[in-house]
Amino acid sequence: MEVTFLGTGTAFSAGAYNASILVDRALLLDAGAPLCVHLPRAGVPLTGPRAVFLTHFHADHTFGLASLMLGRALLPDQGGPLLVVGPAGTREYLVQLLDLAWGDEMRQLTWERLQVTVTELGHEGSLQVAGYRVRAFEMTHTSRFPCLGYVLENERVRLGYTGDSEVSPNLDSLLSSCDHVIAEMTYAEPGQMHLSRVDILQLMKAHPGVRFMLTHRGTDQAVDGAVLARDFLTLRLPLS
């Protein structure tokens, strides 16, 4: 499995882009980075992604999707259908996002040309995409709308992605279901709505068999045994 970090900063980072991770050059985990720039820089055309997995509806995880979708729709070859997966309310949010960005006429054109399908998942919902079984886990982040983390599993790797999350029993369930995880580390010390370096150290101790890759980083403090992700870092899993 190949993982490329297209954005590893927090919402308001001065030195890193917003959240987006590319898996096997075909699946996007969140879409906050400027994907029309970052995908080609990573060697992937706009037509490359087959599916986008949104964890929640905050701007730093979603606003790159509007440009990616219309930019792709305006190409001579749109690259086949696009699947968008997210928590309850994803379809309504995506319509609002595209209408705000481009207006309803261009949203309709985009939807038709990309043959957009939206799948909304709840806790422990699952589906098969591009050879992966994908499971969703409800995360604790904001009370305004549901938030998800995911585990992507193939024959060799079980990759987890926490999205934005506080410590919770469901987060522990996600970690127990994977052997590699992309986890946020927004704070140095514990705070609300996000994981901190202190939380990560405790989670690593509780789940010693899981390899941690840290993103959505508000601190550059090293964590022994974990990878501090940076924009455009590419890793091949399983890590040795």
Biotite code that builds the C-alpha atoms (Angstrom):
import biotite.structure as struc

atoms = struc.array([
    struc.Atom([0.000, 0.000, 0.000], chain_id="A", res_id=1, res_name="MET", atom_name="CA", element="C"),
    struc.Atom([1.323, 3.445, -0.932], chain_id="A", res_id=2, res_name="GLU", atom_name="CA", element="C"),
    struc.Atom([0.363, 6.455, 1.202], chain_id="A", res_id=3, res_name="VAL", atom_name="CA", element="C"),
    struc.Atom([1.112, 10.040, 0.142], chain_id="A", res_id=4, res_name="THR", atom_name="CA", element="C"),
    struc.Atom([0.394, 12.934, 2.479], chain_id="A", res_id=5, res_name="PHE", atom_name="CA", element="C"),
    struc.Atom([-0.971, 15.855, 0.443], chain_id="A", res_id=6, res_name="LEU", atom_name="CA", element="C"),
    struc.Atom([-1.621, 18.020, 3.499], chain_id="A", res_id=7, res_name="GLY", atom_name="CA", element="C"),
    struc.Atom([-0.548, 17.520, 7.120], chain_id="A", res_id=8, res_name="THR", atom_name="CA", element="C"),
    struc.Atom([-1.328, 20.800, 8.875], chain_id="A", res_id=9, res_name="GLY", atom_name="CA", element="C"),
    struc.Atom([-4.042, 21.869, 11.248], chain_id="A", res_id=10, res_name="THR", atom_name="CA", element="C"),
    struc.Atom([-6.828, 24.133, 10.017], chain_id="A", res_id=11, res_name="ALA", atom_name="CA", element="C"),
    struc.Atom([-4.747, 27.305, 10.402], chain_id="A", res_id=12, res_name="PHE", atom_name="CA", element="C"),
    struc.Atom([-1.184, 26.046, 10.017], chain_id="A", res_id=13, res_name="SER", atom_name="CA", element="C"),
    struc.Atom([1.323, 28.534, 8.612], chain_id="A", res_id=14, res_name="ALA", atom_name="CA", element="C"),
    struc.Atom([3.742, 25.885, 7.335], chain_id="A", res_id=15, res_name="GLY", atom_name="CA", element="C"),
    struc.Atom([1.642, 22.969, 6.045], chain_id="A", res_id=16, res_name="ALA", atom_name="CA", element="C"),
    struc.Atom([-1.457, 22.438, 3.940], chain_id="A", res_id=17, res_name="TYR", atom_name="CA", element="C"),
    struc.Atom([-4.843, 21.204, 5.107], chain_id="A", res_id=18, res_name="ASN", atom_name="CA", element="C"),
    struc.Atom([-5.760, 17.556, 5.531], chain_id="A", res_id=19, res_name="ALA", atom_name="CA", element="C"),
    struc.Atom([-5.667, 15.128, 2.624], chain_id="A", res_id=20, res_name="SER", atom_name="CA", element="C"),
    struc.Atom([-4.042, 11.720, 2.164], chain_id="A", res_id=21, res_name="ILE", atom_name="CA", element="C"),
    struc.Atom([-3.774, 9.720, -1.053], chain_id="A", res_id=22, res_name="LEU", atom_name="CA", element="C"),
    struc.Atom([-3.827, 5.912, -0.819], chain_id="A", res_id=23, res_name="VAL", atom_name="CA", element="C"),
    struc.Atom([-2.550, 3.808, -3.718], chain_id="A", res_id=24, res_name="ASP", atom_name="CA", element="C"),
    struc.Atom([-2.954, 6.810, -6.013], chain_id="A", res_id=25, res_name="ARG", atom_name="CA", element="C"),
    struc.Atom([-6.696, 6.070, -6.141], chain_id="A", res_id=26, res_name="ALA", atom_name="CA", element="C"),
    struc.Atom([-8.359, 6.813, -2.781], chain_id="A", res_id=27, res_name="LEU", atom_name="CA", element="C"),
    struc.Atom([-8.445, 10.164, -0.988], chain_id="A", res_id=28, res_name="LEU", atom_name="CA", element="C"),
    struc.Atom([-8.854, 10.434, 2.764], chain_id="A", res_id=29, res_name="LEU", atom_name="CA", element="C"),
    struc.Atom([-10.310, 13.921, 3.225], chain_id="A", res_id=30, res_name="ASP", atom_name="CA", element="C"),
    struc.Atom([-9.927, 16.732, 0.725], chain_id="A", res_id=31, res_name="ALA", atom_name="CA", element="C"),
    struc.Atom([-8.752, 19.910, 2.389], chain_id="A", res_id=32, res_name="GLY", atom_name="CA", element="C"),
    struc.Atom([-5.537, 20.468, 0.438], chain_id="A", res_id=33, res_name="ALA", atom_name="CA", element="C"),
    struc.Atom([-5.517, 22.319, -2.944], chain_id="A", res_id=34, res_name="PRO", atom_name="CA", element="C"),
    struc.Atom([-5.863, 19.062, -4.850], chain_id="A", res_id=35, res_name="LEU", atom_name="CA", element="C"),
    struc.Atom([-5.714, 20.558, -8.343], chain_id="A", res_id=36, res_name="CYS", atom_name="CA", element="C"),
    struc.Atom([-2.108, 21.479, -7.507], chain_id="A", res_id=37, res_name="VAL", atom_name="CA", element="C"),
    struc.Atom([-1.133, 18.706, -5.119], chain_id="A", res_id=38, res_name="HIS", atom_name="CA", element="C"),
    struc.Atom([-2.309, 15.673, -7.061], chain_id="A", res_id=39, res_name="LEU", atom_name="CA", element="C"),
    struc.Atom([-0.253, 16.553, -10.176], chain_id="A", res_id=40, res_name="PRO", atom_name="CA", element="C"),
    struc.Atom([2.712, 17.414, -7.960], chain_id="A", res_id=41, res_name="ARG", atom_name="CA", element="C"),
    struc.Atom([2.412, 13.886, -6.526], chain_id="A", res_id=42, res_name="ALA", atom_name="CA", element="C"),
    struc.Atom([2.334, 12.499, -10.079], chain_id="A", res_id=43, res_name="GLY", atom_name="CA", element="C"),
    struc.Atom([-1.401, 11.755, -10.115], chain_id="A", res_id=44, res_name="VAL", atom_name="CA", element="C"),
    struc.Atom([-3.847, 13.313, -12.611], chain_id="A", res_id=45, res_name="PRO", atom_name="CA", element="C"),
    struc.Atom([-7.131, 14.818, -11.469], chain_id="A", res_id=46, res_name="LEU", atom_name="CA", element="C"),
    struc.Atom([-8.798, 11.761, -12.983], chain_id="A", res_id=47, res_name="THR", atom_name="CA", element="C"),
    struc.Atom([-6.828, 9.426, -10.700], chain_id="A", res_id=48, res_name="GLY", atom_name="CA", element="C"),
    struc.Atom([-8.941, 9.305, -7.516], chain_id="A", res_id=49, res_name="PRO", atom_name="CA", element="C"),
    struc.Atom([-11.779, 6.786, -7.682], chain_id="A", res_id=50, res_name="ARG", atom_name="CA", element="C"),
    struc.Atom([-13.208, 7.576, -4.250], chain_id="A", res_id=51, res_name="ALA", atom_name="CA", element="C"),
    struc.Atom([-13.032, 10.292, -1.595], chain_id="A", res_id=52, res_name="VAL", atom_name="CA", element="C"),
    struc.Atom([-13.622, 9.475, 2.072], chain_id="A", res_id=53, res_name="PHE", atom_name="CA", element="C"),
    struc.Atom([-14.690, 12.488, 4.131], chain_id="A", res_id=54, res_name="LEU", atom_name="CA", element="C"),
    struc.Atom([-14.407, 12.294, 7.893], chain_id="A", res_id=55, res_name="THR", atom_name="CA", element="C"),
    struc.Atom([-16.492, 15.411, 8.618], chain_id="A", res_id=56, res_name="HIS", atom_name="CA", element="C"),
    struc.Atom([-17.601, 18.699, 7.102], chain_id="A", res_id=57, res_name="PHE", atom_name="CA", element="C"),
    struc.Atom([-15.071, 21.232, 8.409], chain_id="A", res_id=58, res_name="HIS", atom_name="CA", element="C"),
    struc.Atom([-13.473, 23.373, 5.693], chain_id="A", res_id=59, res_name="ALA", atom_name="CA", element="C"),
    struc.Atom([-9.916, 22.148, 6.257], chain_id="A", res_id=60, res_name="ASP", atom_name="CA", element="C"),
    struc.Atom([-11.061, 18.608, 5.390], chain_id="A", res_id=61, res_name="HIS", atom_name="CA", element="C"),
    struc.Atom([-13.396, 19.341, 2.467], chain_id="A", res_id=62, res_name="THR", atom_name="CA", element="C"),
    struc.Atom([-12.845, 22.605, 0.596], chain_id="A", res_id=63, res_name="PHE", atom_name="CA", element="C"),
    struc.Atom([-10.330, 21.140, -1.866], chain_id="A", res_id=64, res_name="GLY", atom_name="CA", element="C"),
    struc.Atom([-13.030, 18.854, -3.206], chain_id="A", res_id=65, res_name="LEU", atom_name="CA", element="C"),
    struc.Atom([-15.005, 21.565, -5.021], chain_id="A", res_id=66, res_name="ALA", atom_name="CA", element="C"),
    struc.Atom([-12.098, 22.515, -7.297], chain_id="A", res_id=67, res_name="SER", atom_name="CA", element="C"),
    struc.Atom([-11.052, 18.916, -7.853], chain_id="A", res_id=68, res_name="LEU", atom_name="CA", element="C"),
    struc.Atom([-14.530, 17.910, -8.954], chain_id="A", res_id=69, res_name="MET", atom_name="CA", element="C"),
    struc.Atom([-15.193, 20.767, -11.387], chain_id="A", res_id=70, res_name="LEU", atom_name="CA", element="C"),
    struc.Atom([-11.615, 20.724, -12.685], chain_id="A", res_id=71, res_name="GLY", atom_name="CA", element="C"),
    struc.Atom([-12.009, 17.044, -13.453], chain_id="A", res_id=72, res_name="ARG", atom_name="CA", element="C"),
    struc.Atom([-15.482, 17.510, -14.964], chain_id="A", res_id=73, res_name="ALA", atom_name="CA", element="C"),
    struc.Atom([-14.112, 20.047, -17.466], chain_id="A", res_id=74, res_name="LEU", atom_name="CA", element="C"),
    struc.Atom([-11.445, 17.673, -18.806], chain_id="A", res_id=75, res_name="LEU", atom_name="CA", element="C"),
    struc.Atom([-12.066, 15.906, -22.141], chain_id="A", res_id=76, res_name="PRO", atom_name="CA", element="C"),
    struc.Atom([-11.897, 12.562, -20.292], chain_id="A", res_id=77, res_name="ASP", atom_name="CA", element="C"),
    struc.Atom([-13.387, 12.590, -16.780], chain_id="A", res_id=78, res_name="GLN", atom_name="CA", element="C"),
    struc.Atom([-11.752, 9.303, -15.781], chain_id="A", res_id=79, res_name="GLY", atom_name="CA", element="C"),
    struc.Atom([-14.821, 7.306, -14.790], chain_id="A", res_id=80, res_name="GLY", atom_name="CA", element="C"),
    struc.Atom([-17.299, 7.534, -11.909], chain_id="A", res_id=81, res_name="PRO", atom_name="CA", element="C"),
    struc.Atom([-16.409, 9.236, -8.627], chain_id="A", res_id=82, res_name="LEU", atom_name="CA", element="C"),
    struc.Atom([-17.581, 7.850, -5.286], chain_id="A", res_id=83, res_name="LEU", atom_name="CA", element="C"),
    struc.Atom([-17.820, 10.176, -2.277], chain_id="A", res_id=84, res_name="VAL", atom_name="CA", element="C"),
    struc.Atom([-18.163, 8.477, 1.112], chain_id="A", res_id=85, res_name="VAL", atom_name="CA", element="C"),
    struc.Atom([-18.869, 10.213, 4.396], chain_id="A", res_id=86, res_name="GLY", atom_name="CA", element="C"),
    struc.Atom([-21.093, 10.427, 7.450], chain_id="A", res_id=87, res_name="PRO", atom_name="CA", element="C"),
    struc.Atom([-24.821, 11.116, 7.399], chain_id="A", res_id=88, res_name="ALA", atom_name="CA", element="C"),
    struc.Atom([-25.493, 14.402, 5.602], chain_id="A", res_id=89, res_name="GLY", atom_name="CA", element="C"),
    struc.Atom([-22.659, 14.030, 3.074], chain_id="A", res_id=90, res_name="THR", atom_name="CA", element="C"),
    struc.Atom([-24.865, 14.310, -0.005], chain_id="A", res_id=91, res_name="ARG", atom_name="CA", element="C"),
    struc.Atom([-26.574, 17.475, 1.250], chain_id="A", res_id=92, res_name="GLU", atom_name="CA", element="C"),
    struc.Atom([-23.229, 18.991, 2.258], chain_id="A", res_id=93, res_name="TYR", atom_name="CA", element="C"),
    struc.Atom([-21.640, 18.199, -1.108], chain_id="A", res_id=94, res_name="LEU", atom_name="CA", element="C"),
    struc.Atom([-24.524, 19.858, -2.973], chain_id="A", res_id=95, res_name="VAL", atom_name="CA", element="C"),
    struc.Atom([-24.190, 22.960, -0.781], chain_id="A", res_id=96, res_name="GLN", atom_name="CA", element="C"),
    struc.Atom([-20.406, 23.028, -1.239], chain_id="A", res_id=97, res_name="LEU", atom_name="CA", element="C"),
    struc.Atom([-20.565, 22.843, -5.029], chain_id="A", res_id=98, res_name="LEU", atom_name="CA", element="C"),
    struc.Atom([-23.439, 25.346, -5.227], chain_id="A", res_id=99, res_name="ASP", atom_name="CA", element="C"),
    struc.Atom([-21.476, 27.804, -3.087], chain_id="A", res_id=100, res_name="LEU", atom_name="CA", element="C"),
    struc.Atom([-18.298, 27.308, -5.110], chain_id="A", res_id=101, res_name="ALA", atom_name="CA", element="C"),
    struc.Atom([-19.674, 27.286, -8.662], chain_id="A", res_id=102, res_name="TRP", atom_name="CA", element="C"),
    struc.Atom([-23.465, 27.689, -8.670], chain_id="A", res_id=103, res_name="GLY", atom_name="CA", element="C"),
    struc.Atom([-26.146, 25.088, -9.247], chain_id="A", res_id=104, res_name="ASP", atom_name="CA", element="C"),
    struc.Atom([-25.699, 24.865, -13.055], chain_id="A", res_id=105, res_name="GLU", atom_name="CA", element="C"),
    struc.Atom([-22.018, 23.915, -12.782], chain_id="A", res_id=106, res_name="MET", atom_name="CA", element="C"),
    struc.Atom([-22.788, 21.629, -9.868], chain_id="A", res_id=107, res_name="ARG", atom_name="CA", element="C"),
    struc.Atom([-25.289, 19.723, -11.987], chain_id="A", res_id=108, res_name="GLN", atom_name="CA", element="C"),
    struc.Atom([-22.781, 19.492, -14.850], chain_id="A", res_id=109, res_name="LEU", atom_name="CA", element="C"),
    struc.Atom([-20.124, 18.201, -12.457], chain_id="A", res_id=110, res_name="THR", atom_name="CA", element="C"),
    struc.Atom([-22.470, 15.654, -10.915], chain_id="A", res_id=111, res_name="TRP", atom_name="CA", element="C"),
    struc.Atom([-23.511, 14.294, -14.307], chain_id="A", res_id=112, res_name="GLU", atom_name="CA", element="C"),
    struc.Atom([-20.091, 14.195, -15.970], chain_id="A", res_id=113, res_name="ARG", atom_name="CA", element="C"),
    struc.Atom([-18.379, 12.563, -12.986], chain_id="A", res_id=114, res_name="LEU", atom_name="CA", element="C"),
    struc.Atom([-21.286, 10.160, -12.436], chain_id="A", res_id=115, res_name="GLN", atom_name="CA", element="C"),
    struc.Atom([-21.072, 11.030, -8.740], chain_id="A", res_id=116, res_name="VAL", atom_name="CA", element="C"),
    struc.Atom([-22.287, 8.465, -6.223], chain_id="A", res_id=117, res_name="THR", atom_name="CA", element="C"),
    struc.Atom([-22.565, 9.367, -2.536], chain_id="A", res_id=118, res_name="VAL", atom_name="CA", element="C"),
    struc.Atom([-22.528, 6.697, 0.170], chain_id="A", res_id=119, res_name="THR", atom_name="CA", element="C"),
    struc.Atom([-23.278, 7.717, 3.754], chain_id="A", res_id=120, res_name="GLU", atom_name="CA", element="C"),
    struc.Atom([-22.009, 5.454, 6.524], chain_id="A", res_id=121, res_name="LEU", atom_name="CA", element="C"),
    struc.Atom([-22.710, 5.137, 10.226], chain_id="A", res_id=122, res_name="GLY", atom_name="CA", element="C"),
    struc.Atom([-20.686, 3.507, 12.986], chain_id="A", res_id=123, res_name="HIS", atom_name="CA", element="C"),
    struc.Atom([-19.238, 0.177, 11.780], chain_id="A", res_id=124, res_name="GLU", atom_name="CA", element="C"),
    struc.Atom([-20.789, 0.614, 8.357], chain_id="A", res_id=125, res_name="GLY", atom_name="CA", element="C"),
    struc.Atom([-18.675, -0.893, 5.591], chain_id="A", res_id=126, res_name="SER", atom_name="CA", element="C"),
    struc.Atom([-18.252, -1.158, 1.835], chain_id="A", res_id=127, res_name="LEU", atom_name="CA", element="C"),
    struc.Atom([-15.858, -2.548, -0.775], chain_id="A", res_id=128, res_name="GLN", atom_name="CA", element="C"),
    struc.Atom([-13.878, -0.062, -2.883], chain_id="A", res_id=129, res_name="VAL", atom_name="CA", element="C"),
    struc.Atom([-10.966, -0.695, -5.270], chain_id="A", res_id=130, res_name="ALA", atom_name="CA", element="C"),
    struc.Atom([-10.026, -3.967, -3.631], chain_id="A", res_id=131, res_name="GLY", atom_name="CA", element="C"),
    struc.Atom([-10.335, -2.632, -0.091], chain_id="A", res_id=132, res_name="TYR", atom_name="CA", element="C"),
    struc.Atom([-12.842, -3.343, 2.603], chain_id="A", res_id=133, res_name="ARG", atom_name="CA", element="C"),
    struc.Atom([-13.535, -0.008, 4.280], chain_id="A", res_id=134, res_name="VAL", atom_name="CA", element="C"),
    struc.Atom([-15.093, 0.230, 7.736], chain_id="A", res_id=135, res_name="ARG", atom_name="CA", element="C"),
    struc.Atom([-16.335, 3.416, 9.387], chain_id="A", res_id=136, res_name="ALA", atom_name="CA", element="C"),
    struc.Atom([-16.084, 4.288, 13.080], chain_id="A", res_id=137, res_name="PHE", atom_name="CA", element="C"),
    struc.Atom([-17.924, 7.202, 14.673], chain_id="A", res_id=138, res_name="GLU", atom_name="CA", element="C"),
    struc.Atom([-15.454, 9.644, 16.230], chain_id="A", res_id=139, res_name="MET", atom_name="CA", element="C"),
    struc.Atom([-15.962, 12.264, 18.939], chain_id="A", res_id=140, res_name="THR", atom_name="CA", element="C"),
    struc.Atom([-15.024, 15.696, 17.556], chain_id="A", res_id=141, res_name="HIS", atom_name="CA", element="C"),
    struc.Atom([-17.924, 18.159, 17.231], chain_id="A", res_id=142, res_name="THR", atom_name="CA", element="C"),
    struc.Atom([-21.578, 17.910, 18.220], chain_id="A", res_id=143, res_name="SER", atom_name="CA", element="C"),
    struc.Atom([-22.751, 19.851, 15.129], chain_id="A", res_id=144, res_name="ARG", atom_name="CA", element="C"),
    struc.Atom([-22.585, 16.838, 12.796], chain_id="A", res_id=145, res_name="PHE", atom_name="CA", element="C"),
    struc.Atom([-21.409, 13.205, 12.817], chain_id="A", res_id=146, res_name="PRO", atom_name="CA", element="C"),
    struc.Atom([-17.694, 12.504, 12.360], chain_id="A", res_id=147, res_name="CYS", atom_name="CA", element="C"),
    struc.Atom([-16.022, 9.318, 11.161], chain_id="A", res_id=148, res_name="LEU", atom_name="CA", element="C"),
    struc.Atom([-12.700, 7.540, 11.138], chain_id="A", res_id=149, res_name="GLY", atom_name="CA", element="C"),
    struc.Atom([-11.957, 4.698, 8.734], chain_id="A", res_id=150, res_name="TYR", atom_name="CA", element="C"),
    struc.Atom([-10.058, 1.429, 8.442], chain_id="A", res_id=151, res_name="VAL", atom_name="CA", element="C"),
    struc.Atom([-8.983, 0.343, 4.939], chain_id="A", res_id=152, res_name="LEU", atom_name="CA", element="C"),
    struc.Atom([-8.069, -3.327, 4.730], chain_id="A", res_id=153, res_name="GLU", atom_name="CA", element="C"),
    struc.Atom([-6.545, -5.478, 1.998], chain_id="A", res_id=154, res_name="ASN", atom_name="CA", element="C"),
    struc.Atom([-4.670, -8.782, 2.124], chain_id="A", res_id=155, res_name="GLU", atom_name="CA", element="C"),
    struc.Atom([-1.540, -7.247, 3.647], chain_id="A", res_id=156, res_name="ARG", atom_name="CA", element="C"),
    struc.Atom([-2.428, -4.028, 5.454], chain_id="A", res_id=157, res_name="VAL", atom_name="CA", element="C"),
    struc.Atom([-5.102, -2.671, 7.765], chain_id="A", res_id=158, res_name="ARG", atom_name="CA", element="C"),
    struc.Atom([-4.752, 1.114, 7.646], chain_id="A", res_id=159, res_name="LEU", atom_name="CA", element="C"),
    struc.Atom([-6.686, 3.285, 10.069], chain_id="A", res_id=160, res_name="GLY", atom_name="CA", element="C"),
    struc.Atom([-7.388, 7.007, 9.773], chain_id="A", res_id=161, res_name="TYR", atom_name="CA", element="C"),
    struc.Atom([-8.741, 8.853, 12.792], chain_id="A", res_id=162, res_name="THR", atom_name="CA", element="C"),
    struc.Atom([-9.730, 12.108, 11.118], chain_id="A", res_id=163, res_name="GLY", atom_name="CA", element="C"),
    struc.Atom([-10.262, 14.669, 13.891], chain_id="A", res_id=164, res_name="ASP", atom_name="CA", element="C"),
    struc.Atom([-11.072, 12.999, 17.183], chain_id="A", res_id=165, res_name="SER", atom_name="CA", element="C"),
    struc.Atom([-10.913, 13.041, 20.925], chain_id="A", res_id=166, res_name="GLU", atom_name="CA", element="C"),
    struc.Atom([-10.045, 9.922, 22.904], chain_id="A", res_id=167, res_name="VAL", atom_name="CA", element="C"),
    struc.Atom([-13.108, 7.657, 22.997], chain_id="A", res_id=168, res_name="SER", atom_name="CA", element="C"),
    struc.Atom([-14.103, 3.976, 23.107], chain_id="A", res_id=169, res_name="PRO", atom_name="CA", element="C"),
    struc.Atom([-14.790, 4.102, 19.353], chain_id="A", res_id=170, res_name="ASN", atom_name="CA", element="C"),
    struc.Atom([-11.281, 5.407, 18.722], chain_id="A", res_id=171, res_name="LEU", atom_name="CA", element="C"),
    struc.Atom([-9.942, 2.442, 20.689], chain_id="A", res_id=172, res_name="ASP", atom_name="CA", element="C"),
    struc.Atom([-12.094, 0.150, 18.532], chain_id="A", res_id=173, res_name="SER", atom_name="CA", element="C"),
    struc.Atom([-10.627, 1.680, 15.379], chain_id="A", res_id=174, res_name="LEU", atom_name="CA", element="C"),
    struc.Atom([-7.086, 1.224, 16.677], chain_id="A", res_id=175, res_name="LEU", atom_name="CA", element="C"),
    struc.Atom([-7.822, -2.376, 17.638], chain_id="A", res_id=176, res_name="SER", atom_name="CA", element="C"),
    struc.Atom([-8.910, -2.996, 14.029], chain_id="A", res_id=177, res_name="SER", atom_name="CA", element="C"),
    struc.Atom([-5.718, -1.842, 12.295], chain_id="A", res_id=178, res_name="CYS", atom_name="CA", element="C"),
    struc.Atom([-1.961, -2.377, 12.279], chain_id="A", res_id=179, res_name="ASP", atom_name="CA", element="C"),
    struc.Atom([-1.059, 1.072, 10.880], chain_id="A", res_id=180, res_name="HIS", atom_name="CA", element="C"),
    struc.Atom([-2.878, 4.314, 11.676], chain_id="A", res_id=181, res_name="VAL", atom_name="CA", element="C"),
    struc.Atom([-2.774, 7.875, 10.423], chain_id="A", res_id=182, res_name="ILE", atom_name="CA", element="C"),
    struc.Atom([-3.669, 9.835, 13.537], chain_id="A", res_id=183, res_name="ALA", atom_name="CA", element="C"),
    struc.Atom([-4.013, 13.538, 14.180], chain_id="A", res_id=184, res_name="GLU", atom_name="CA", element="C"),
    struc.Atom([-1.796, 15.293, 16.750], chain_id="A", res_id=185, res_name="MET", atom_name="CA", element="C"),
    struc.Atom([-3.157, 18.822, 16.990], chain_id="A", res_id=186, res_name="THR", atom_name="CA", element="C"),
    struc.Atom([-1.976, 19.782, 20.469], chain_id="A", res_id=187, res_name="TYR", atom_name="CA", element="C"),
    struc.Atom([1.119, 19.289, 22.594], chain_id="A", res_id=188, res_name="ALA", atom_name="CA", element="C"),
    struc.Atom([-1.002, 19.032, 25.751], chain_id="A", res_id=189, res_name="GLU", atom_name="CA", element="C"),
    struc.Atom([-4.563, 17.633, 26.071], chain_id="A", res_id=190, res_name="PRO", atom_name="CA", element="C"),
    struc.Atom([-7.347, 19.877, 24.789], chain_id="A", res_id=191, res_name="GLY", atom_name="CA", element="C"),
    struc.Atom([-10.882, 19.697, 23.443], chain_id="A", res_id=192, res_name="GLN", atom_name="CA", element="C"),
    struc.Atom([-12.026, 18.230, 20.113], chain_id="A", res_id=193, res_name="MET", atom_name="CA", element="C"),
    struc.Atom([-8.597, 16.922, 19.051], chain_id="A", res_id=194, res_name="HIS", atom_name="CA", element="C"),
    struc.Atom([-5.818, 14.528, 20.035], chain_id="A", res_id=195, res_name="LEU", atom_name="CA", element="C"),
    struc.Atom([-2.641, 15.778, 21.671], chain_id="A", res_id=196, res_name="SER", atom_name="CA", element="C"),
    struc.Atom([0.897, 14.458, 21.869], chain_id="A", res_id=197, res_name="ARG", atom_name="CA", element="C"),
    struc.Atom([0.105, 13.256, 25.395], chain_id="A", res_id=198, res_name="VAL", atom_name="CA", element="C"),
    struc.Atom([-2.942, 11.381, 24.069], chain_id="A", res_id=199, res_name="ASP", atom_name="CA", element="C"),
    struc.Atom([-0.872, 9.828, 21.266], chain_id="A", res_id=200, res_name="ILE", atom_name="CA", element="C"),
    struc.Atom([1.730, 8.551, 23.730], chain_id="A", res_id=201, res_name="LEU", atom_name="CA", element="C"),
    struc.Atom([-1.008, 6.943, 25.819], chain_id="A", res_id=202, res_name="GLN", atom_name="CA", element="C"),
    struc.Atom([-2.698, 5.424, 22.754], chain_id="A", res_id=203, res_name="LEU", atom_name="CA", element="C"),
    struc.Atom([0.609, 4.007, 21.514], chain_id="A", res_id=204, res_name="MET", atom_name="CA", element="C"),
    struc.Atom([1.151, 2.398, 24.898], chain_id="A", res_id=205, res_name="LYS", atom_name="CA", element="C"),
    struc.Atom([-2.370, 0.917, 24.848], chain_id="A", res_id=206, res_name="ALA", atom_name="CA", element="C"),
    struc.Atom([-1.959, -0.351, 21.253], chain_id="A", res_id=207, res_name="HIS", atom_name="CA", element="C"),
    struc.Atom([1.698, -1.448, 20.954], chain_id="A", res_id=208, res_name="PRO", atom_name="CA", element="C"),
    struc.Atom([1.072, -3.442, 17.770], chain_id="A", res_id=209, res_name="GLY", atom_name="CA", element="C"),
    struc.Atom([-0.068, -0.377, 15.791], chain_id="A", res_id=210, res_name="VAL", atom_name="CA", element="C"),
    struc.Atom([2.386, 1.808, 13.853], chain_id="A", res_id=211, res_name="ARG", atom_name="CA", element="C"),
    struc.Atom([1.439, 5.489, 14.161], chain_id="A", res_id=212, res_name="PHE", atom_name="CA", element="C"),
    struc.Atom([1.839, 8.120, 11.423], chain_id="A", res_id=213, res_name="MET", atom_name="CA", element="C"),
    struc.Atom([1.033, 11.570, 12.796], chain_id="A", res_id=214, res_name="LEU", atom_name="CA", element="C"),
    struc.Atom([-0.672, 14.298, 10.795], chain_id="A", res_id=215, res_name="THR", atom_name="CA", element="C"),
    struc.Atom([-2.915, 17.366, 11.370], chain_id="A", res_id=216, res_name="HIS", atom_name="CA", element="C"),
    struc.Atom([0.035, 18.415, 13.466], chain_id="A", res_id=217, res_name="ARG", atom_name="CA", element="C"),
    struc.Atom([0.111, 21.495, 15.625], chain_id="A", res_id=218, res_name="GLY", atom_name="CA", element="C"),
    struc.Atom([3.397, 20.474, 17.237], chain_id="A", res_id=219, res_name="THR", atom_name="CA", element="C"),
    struc.Atom([6.726, 19.320, 15.809], chain_id="A", res_id=220, res_name="ASP", atom_name="CA", element="C"),
    struc.Atom([7.746, 17.490, 18.961], chain_id="A", res_id=221, res_name="GLN", atom_name="CA", element="C"),
    struc.Atom([9.061, 14.047, 18.094], chain_id="A", res_id=222, res_name="ALA", atom_name="CA", element="C"),
    struc.Atom([7.242, 10.916, 19.237], chain_id="A", res_id=223, res_name="VAL", atom_name="CA", element="C"),
    struc.Atom([9.515, 7.893, 19.574], chain_id="A", res_id=224, res_name="ASP", atom_name="CA", element="C"),
    struc.Atom([8.294, 5.030, 17.398], chain_id="A", res_id=225, res_name="GLY", atom_name="CA", element="C"),
    struc.Atom([5.955, 7.205, 15.291], chain_id="A", res_id=226, res_name="ALA", atom_name="CA", element="C"),
    struc.Atom([6.351, 8.897, 11.908], chain_id="A", res_id=227, res_name="VAL", atom_name="CA", element="C"),
    struc.Atom([5.835, 12.666, 11.845], chain_id="A", res_id=228, res_name="LEU", atom_name="CA", element="C"),
    struc.Atom([4.203, 13.142, 8.455], chain_id="A", res_id=229, res_name="ALA", atom_name="CA", element="C"),
    struc.Atom([5.013, 16.121, 6.264], chain_id="A", res_id=230, res_name="ARG", atom_name="CA", element="C"),
    struc.Atom([3.419, 17.379, 3.065], chain_id="A", res_id=231, res_name="ASP", atom_name="CA", element="C"),
    struc.Atom([4.268, 15.140, 0.054], chain_id="A", res_id=232, res_name="PHE", atom_name="CA", element="C"),
    struc.Atom([5.842, 12.399, 2.163], chain_id="A", res_id=233, res_name="LEU", atom_name="CA", element="C"),
    struc.Atom([5.201, 9.009, 0.541], chain_id="A", res_id=234, res_name="THR", atom_name="CA", element="C"),
    struc.Atom([5.356, 5.798, 2.574], chain_id="A", res_id=235, res_name="LEU", atom_name="CA", element="C"),
    struc.Atom([4.926, 2.186, 1.538], chain_id="A", res_id=236, res_name="ARG", atom_name="CA", element="C"),
    struc.Atom([3.102, -0.071, 3.978], chain_id="A", res_id=237, res_name="LEU", atom_name="CA", element="C"),
    struc.Atom([3.654, -2.268, 5.840], chain_id="A", res_id=238, res_name="PRO", atom_name="CA", element="C"),
    struc.Atom([6.439, -0.256, 7.438], chain_id="A", res_id=239, res_name="LEU", atom_name="CA", element="C"),
    struc.Atom([9.452, -2.364, 8.412], chain_id="A", res_id=240, res_name="SER", atom_name="CA", element="C"),
])
